[in-house]
Amino acid sequence: MKASIITIGDEILIGQIVDTNSVSIARKLNSIGIIVAEKLSIGDSAEAITTTLSEAMAKHDVVIVTGGLGPTKDDITKFTLAKIFNCDMRYDEREAEHICQLLARRGIAFTELNRSQALLPECCTTLHNAHGTAPGMWFDTPKGGALVSLPGVPFEMEHLMDDIVIPRLKARYELHDIVHRTLITRGIPESILAERISAWEDALPDYLHLAYLPAPNIVRLRLSAYDIERESAEREIERQFDLLHNLIGDNIVGFEGATVEQLVHDILCERGLKLAVAESCTGGTIASRFTAIPGASQYFMAGVVSYSNESKCDLLGVRPEDIERYGAVSESVALQMAEGVRRVAKADYAIATTGIAGPAGGSAEKPVGTVWMAIATPSGSRAVMRNSGTDRSQIINRASAYAIEMLYEELRKGGK
Amino acid sequence: MKASIITIGDEILIGQIVDTNSVSIARKLNSIGIIVAEKLSIGDSAEAITTTLSEAMAKHDVVIVTGGLGPTKDDITKFTLAKIFNCDMRYDEREAEHICQLLARRGIAFTELNRSQALLPECCTTLHNAHGTAPGMWFDTPKGGALVSLPGVPFEMEHLMDDIVIPRLKARYELHDIVHRTLITRGIPESILAERISAWEDALPDYLHLAYLPAPNIVRLRLSAYDIERESAEREIERQFDLLHNLIGDNIVGFEGATVEQLVHDILCERGLKLAVAESCTGGTIASRFTAIPGASQYFMAGVVSYSNESKCDLLGVRPEDIERYGAVSESVALQMAEGVRRVAKADYAIATTGIAGPAGGSAEKPVGTVWMAIATPSGSRAVMRNSGTDRSQIINRASAYAIEMLYEELRKGGK
């Protein structure tokens, strides 16, 4: 059973938005055993929509389309669908009533444009959108498949997929299992990793497919199984990952979406240790990464974004004369920030960053990208300097990652 | 002149990664006048690559392909390209030397796998990748167009596009201008906005295409002009946006990627005012949004992520007895946090958040999503409560947006 995902909108083709809808739809289809064979993005043009949808329906059993269902003139998806399926439009009174009520709750007047959202192709099954004003549409295709058109607003699409489309697809088709599991490694370059595990890779059973996904300091290894019964596939993948553990155990971060901050989180929770963070150039990014994890309040005492020199002194006790002498971006100030936030927040461990995120503020001696990172622990503190690139957001993200990595290494040592 | 962008990788089709490469490539092609007619994502299968690339080359002048150029066995793009163009592989000594040097600088041994990255189809022009180990490839297509294959690592792809591909495309083809300009509105629902500006929309010249892009509290209006000389298109768009200013001036946030935090940034810089932030449930997200903007150090004094009750008292002077009496998520504590950070960071304005981000910690009286937001100004402080959803990351992001919006409204009042 194969599917096409088609996103409609000029905004995708000119690079104005990042398409996350198709990511979510792909995951949901995979989870019920439907293989996504292709993803396509096209513009708001009747010709492109007609050609692309017709071709996709001819090739694949399931076609999921998002976008182009808004109330304004540039939204033409449903009129084009009526032409493709050769039917008239009908006015759906139930949907009109729903739209009217929804807008009333939000204090918005019901307009002719909203009314037009209840106009739907006669030959489709309406998919009631409880969370928005654009209903979804389900069409049966000539070859016995389904074409589903959904609004592009992400949480409306999510709701329609979860509550209506996925259950209908499961009820209608007999689907085979697809299993994907990902193991996250850190600290080994892709080519070295591939050599270290080549014997393991060569011995994988034929039905398991291995993929390498590299990112800075991280390589993700994904094993995928198609058409194999879920439980035995999962058992075999688990066995294979256990074998990998013997080969590269020290470099394994975890599974699926595991991150280094999650590892730190787990260690801190397990050992009952408290964390504090002092950030200058990373501006709250490190704090937000930890506090994004449910349960962070068990150990995250406080973060201080000491952006100004005064706040470094007033909030963290950095000595003004050291800022004067060494500069705010210096080993001395980084150490005092880490030690200061550890003290004021009553934490066991603290990390600190101070650097030049640019684009202004660099010098020959301290170019943009220079970042000092410090860690303060129950047994002392230390600092390192790393150049973290040239682009502001890259510098912020890399410096955050380095600092979290530094903390992780320290905690690992402490645990042994 | 039209283009296809094709991204290769099973990880895209199973929804494991969000494709941002095609967003960036689309922008770059648009900027030199090449219309992106479609974007396609396919898996690491020789058959899918062969069919899709051949069809795209037949339809469009320019085809940009990313992904599948890594050193591991799942990367098959270049071998498939050699078959499509019916040529053998050659070993590029210059690239091998570069790869060897690059790895040496990073302290990584040169392996057979790395060596294989210098193996390239004979009939392509090598695009030297100064920043990575996978060279790009340029093929001339039978109909006089170009097919370009680039590595999927974003910054390597960016470099090759900017430094080699875009200049080559500009040199080879006579390209027409494409102009896109976007105006950001806030606070008017899409359907009401469409009615308020319908006379303006109807009077737009034929060569300007209007698109509506809604998001929570935001509608973006994009005007696009194709095949019109850039300067006159830009002049006309500017004139049209001026007309819109008369209709909905109070609701205009700005242009292109403008955000509410950018508006706050501009006002604070212009008036020489200082800002501080105290965050509990938003965990550093508000601080990171401001400090992501170049020049934030002009006004951003400090942020305090007072996650624990102790840190609310110790760092911000919140009264422990009020936390005891009203709870940490309360009007009283939000106000004391805002006033406290304003005082300790010596700022003119301060905002604070305290709420229940979940998934744990909710109660009947204060369910997950309850967030108190406060603002402290030179002339007093106030707080509001808003329920910000049910999902942790949604709550963090919405509460951050509400608090920034609250500050913006306050600054706008103050400026009048």
Interface residues (C-beta under 8 A of the other chain):
Chain A: D10 E11 I12 L13 I14 G15 Q16 I17 V18 D19 T20 S22 V23 S24 I25 A26 R27 K28 N30 I35 V36 A37 E38 K39 L40 S41 I42 G43 D44 A48 T52 G70 P71 T72 K73 D74 D75 L103 R106 I108 A109 T111 E112 L113 N114 T133 V153 H180 T182 P189 E190 S191 I192 A194 E195 E201 H209 L210 A211 Y212 L213 P214 R220 R222 S224 A276 V277 E279 C281 T282 G283 G284 T285 I286 A287 S288 F290 T291 A292 P294 G295 A296 S297 F300 M301 A302 G303 V304 V305 S306 Y307 S308 E310 S311 D314 L315 V344 A345 K346 A357 G358 P359 A360 G361 R392 S393 Q394 I396
Chain B: D10 E11 I12 L13 I14 G15 Q16 I17 V18 D19 T20 S22 V23 S24 I25 A26 R27 K28 N30 I35 V36 A37 E38 K39 L40 S41 I42 G43 D44 A48 T52 G70 P71 T72 K73 D74 D75 L103 R106 I108 A109 T111 E112 L113 N114 T133 V153 F155 H180 T182 P189 E190 S191 I192 A194 E195 E201 H209 L210 A211 Y212 L213 P214 R220 R222 S224 V277 E279 C281 T282 G283 G284 T285 I286 A287 S288 F290 T291 A292 P294 G295 A296 S297 F300 M301 A302 G303 V304 V305 S306 Y307 S308 E310 S311 D314 L315 V344 A345 K346 A357 G358 P359 A360 G361 R392 S393 I396
